[in-house]
Amino acid sequence: MSTSQLILGVKLRDDARFDNFLGERNRDVASRLIAVLDQPVGIPVIAICGDSDTGKSHLLQAVCHDAENRGRTAVCISLSELQPFGPEALAGLDVQDIVCLDDFDNVVGQAAWEEAIFHLYNRVHDRGGLLLVSLSEVPGATPFQLPDLKSRLSHGLTLQLGIYRDKDRERILVARAEQRGLVMGEDVVTFIMRRAPRRLGDLLGILDTLDENSLKAQRRLTIPFVKSVMGW
């Protein structure tokens, strides 16, 4: 088991890396993160902020992959999945060089969780590590109950992600298809984009389904094949 796949940690997606974080709108955020990982001195915490489906989880996992490539230890934790275990489950995470807390919004306003994360921040800071969190709003606009936690997160580096445009989604869909060895013609892309939900996560889920069925049927992606698989 790798250092970023602890029992309570997220199993990293192999495709959640910096080199396939596509779409011009948010590429600058990925570049900024890479620069910080190159020279992390003086930055104890990074808040990655944005609406759902803007790539926050992808970037946190990309940070962990990058850390492992550099010989550093890292863990990515989904706080929504950790909630049933209680805030005590955060104990011991500070032994990692990098700690990523995803889905932070799920515990905002819960005093016990906020206090536990505040103490985790202090332990990570004391060890010279790096803490990353994902939030929908910037820390200053997030309704924390614990003022000290809001202060710590507000004085770190805040990176804001924007909502993907349709052109970005199209580019990402085509690029991910190519990575799987699938050829997706412009007519097929247009057909999918007209019928699929606009969330990038939903589009990539459709790609998973098409990839699996294309492999089984040994068929290339055509409009009739996409229709038959998706029931459109």
Stockholm file with secondary structure:
# STOCKHOLM 1.0

chainA/1-232         MSTSQLILGVKLRDDARFDNFLGERNRDVASRLIAVLDQPVGIPVIAICGDSDTGKSHLLQAVCHDAENRGRTAVCISLSELQPFGPEALAGLDVQDIVCLDDFDNVVGQAAWEEAIFHLYNRVHDRGGLLLVSLSEVPGATPFQLPDLKSRLSHGLTLQLGIYRDKDRERILVARAEQRGLVMGEDVVTFIMRRAPRRLGDLLGILDTLDENSLKAQRRLTIPFVKSVMGW
#=GR chainA/1-232 SS CCTTCCTTSCCCCTTCSGGGCCCHHHHHHHHHHHHHHHSCTTCCEEEEECCTTSSHHHHHHHHHHHHHHTTCCEEEEEHHHHGGGCGGGGTTGGGSSEEEEECGGGGTTCHHHHHHHHHHHHHHHHTTCEEEEEESSCGGGSCCSCHHHHHHHHTSEEEECCCCCHHHHHHHHHHHHHHTTCCCCHHHHHHHHHHSCSCHHHHHHHHHHHHHHHHHHTCCCCHHHHHHHHTC
#=GC SS_cons         CCTTCCTTSCCCCTTCSGGGCCCHHHHHHHHHHHHHHHSCTTCCEEEEECCTTSSHHHHHHHHHHHHHHTTCCEEEEEHHHHGGGCGGGGTTGGGSSEEEEECGGGGTTCHHHHHHHHHHHHHHHHTTCEEEEEESSCGGGSCCSCHHHHHHHHTSEEEECCCCCHHHHHHHHHHHHHHTTCCCCHHHHHHHHHHSCSCHHHHHHHHHHHHHHHHHHTCCCCHHHHHHHHTC
//
